[in-house]
C-alpha cells in the first residue's frame, strides 16, 4: 500500500494556494487597508489620523500565480 498518494504533500498545498491567490487577485484586482498614523504629539496629547491605503495587484501577477500553481500541481508531485 502506498500511503503517499492519498496524503496532501506540501507542493500540492503551495500549488493550490497559488491558484486561489491568483484567482482572487484577478477577481478583486487589489485590496485596501487602513493605517493609523500619528500626526502631532505634544506631551501627553497625541493627534492621530486614519489613512486608507490601496494595493493594486497587476493582472500579470494573477495570471502568473495561476500558471505556476498549475505547473506545480501537474509536475510537482511526479517523482521517479
C-alpha positions as CSV (number, residue, x, y, z in Angstrom):
1,X,0.0,0.0,0.0
2,X,1.3,3.4,-0.9
3,X,0.0,6.0,1.6
4,X,1.7,8.9,0.0
5,X,-0.7,9.0,-2.9
6,X,-3.6,9.8,-0.5
7,X,-1.8,12.4,1.5
8,X,-1.6,16.1,0.6
9,X,2.1,16.9,0.2
10,X,3.4,20.5,0.7
11,X,4.0,21.1,-3.0
12,X,0.3,20.4,-3.8
13,X,-0.7,22.8,-0.9
14,X,1.5,25.6,-2.3
15,X,0.1,24.9,-5.8
16,X,-3.5,25.2,-4.6
17,X,-2.7,28.3,-2.5
18,X,-1.1,30.0,-5.6
19,X,-4.1,29.1,-7.8
20,X,-6.5,30.5,-5.2
21,X,-4.4,33.7,-4.6
22,X,-4.1,34.3,-8.4
23,X,-7.8,33.8,-8.9
24,X,-8.6,36.2,-6.1
25,X,-6.1,38.7,-7.5
26,X,-7.8,38.6,-10.9
27,X,-11.3,38.9,-9.4
28,X,-10.7,41.7,-7.0
29,X,-7.7,43.4,-8.6
30,X,-6.3,44.6,-5.3
31,X,-7.1,45.2,-1.6
32,X,-7.3,48.2,0.8
33,X,-6.3,48.6,4.4
34,X,-6.5,51.4,7.0
35,X,-3.4,52.5,8.9
36,X,-3.3,54.8,11.9
37,X,-0.6,57.5,11.8
38,X,0.4,59.9,14.4
39,X,0.2,63.5,13.1
40,X,1.1,65.6,16.1
41,X,2.4,64.6,19.5
42,X,2.8,67.3,22.1
43,X,3.5,65.9,25.6
44,X,0.6,63.7,26.6
45,X,-1.6,65.0,23.8
46,X,-1.5,63.0,20.6
47,X,-3.4,63.6,17.4
48,X,-3.7,60.7,15.0
49,X,-5.3,60.2,11.6
50,X,-6.6,57.1,9.8
51,X,-5.0,56.7,6.4
52,X,-6.5,54.4,3.8
53,X,-4.1,52.7,1.5
54,X,-4.9,50.7,-1.6
55,X,-2.6,48.0,-3.1
56,X,-3.3,47.1,-6.7
57,X,-2.4,43.6,-7.9
58,X,-1.2,43.6,-11.5
59,X,-3.1,41.4,-14.0
60,X,0.2,39.6,-15.0
61,X,0.8,38.7,-11.3
62,X,-2.5,36.9,-11.0
63,X,-2.1,35.0,-14.3
64,X,1.5,34.1,-13.3
65,X,0.4,32.8,-9.9
66,X,-2.3,30.6,-11.5
67,X,0.2,29.3,-14.1
68,X,2.9,28.5,-11.6
69,X,0.4,26.9,-9.3
70,X,-1.0,24.8,-12.2
71,X,2.5,23.7,-13.2
72,X,3.4,22.8,-9.6
73,X,0.2,20.8,-9.3
74,X,0.8,18.8,-12.5
75,X,4.6,18.4,-12.4
76,X,5.4,18.9,-8.7
77,X,4.1,15.6,-7.4
78,X,5.8,13.4,-10.1
79,X,8.9,11.7,-8.7
80,X,10.9,8.9,-10.1
